[in-house]
Amino acid sequence: MRYSLAEPAAVVPGGLPPSAYRYEAWWSNDDRTHVQCRAWGEPEARFTAHPDLDRQVVDFRPDQSSSAKSGRS
């Protein structure tokens, strides 16, 4: 699923923080203390975000590592 950064910014109260537009790490699933990471990394909807900040888009793809760990295909 590809979204322009404007799309998630439109549904987040106050919009995305400046760091979402500057740092790919903001979109990472590596730090579960980040609210945004928990939102798209919940067990029922595990996705990894793949931002292209130059194009101002983000692709959300099913997290293959989580389905492999849980036995799902």
N, C-alpha and C positions, 0 to 999 in steps of 0.2 A: 504494500500500500504506500503510495507516494503522496506526500502532502507538501504544499508550500509552507514555509515557516509561518506565514500569516494565518494559516488554518488553525494550528494548535494555539497560536497566540490569541486568536479570536475567542476561544472557549476557556482560556485560563484567566481567571479574574486578575486584572491588572496587566495582562499580557505576559509574554516570556521575558525573563531577565536579560539584560545585555549579554551576559556570559553565554546564553544559548545561541546567540548569533556569532560569537567570537571563538568559542572553544568546542571542538568536537567532543571533548571529555565530558561536557555537560550532559550529553546524550547517552553516555555509557551506562551499562547495567552493573558496573563493577562496585558501585558504592550504594548499598541498600539503605543508607541513611537518607538518600535523596528522595524526596516525595515523587518526583517524576519517574525515577527508576522503578519505584514500587508500583506505580500506576500501570506501566506497560509490562511489568515483569511479574504480575500476579499469576498464580498457578493456572487460573482458567483462561488467561490471555497472555501467554508468554511471547513477547516479541523482543527483538533487538533493534535498536535504532541505528540507522546508517545515514548520518547527515552529510550533505554536500553544501557546505556553508558558502562557497563561491556562487552556487546556483540558487541558494536560499531554499533548499528542499531537504526533506528527510524521508527516507524509506524505512518503513517498519516491516520487518521480515520475521516469520516464525522462528523462534529460538530452537534451532536444531539440537543444541547441546542438552536442553532441558527435556525434550521429547525422548532423546536417546537414554537419558538417565532414568526416566520414569517408565521406559518400555513402550511409550507411545510411538507411532510412526507417522 
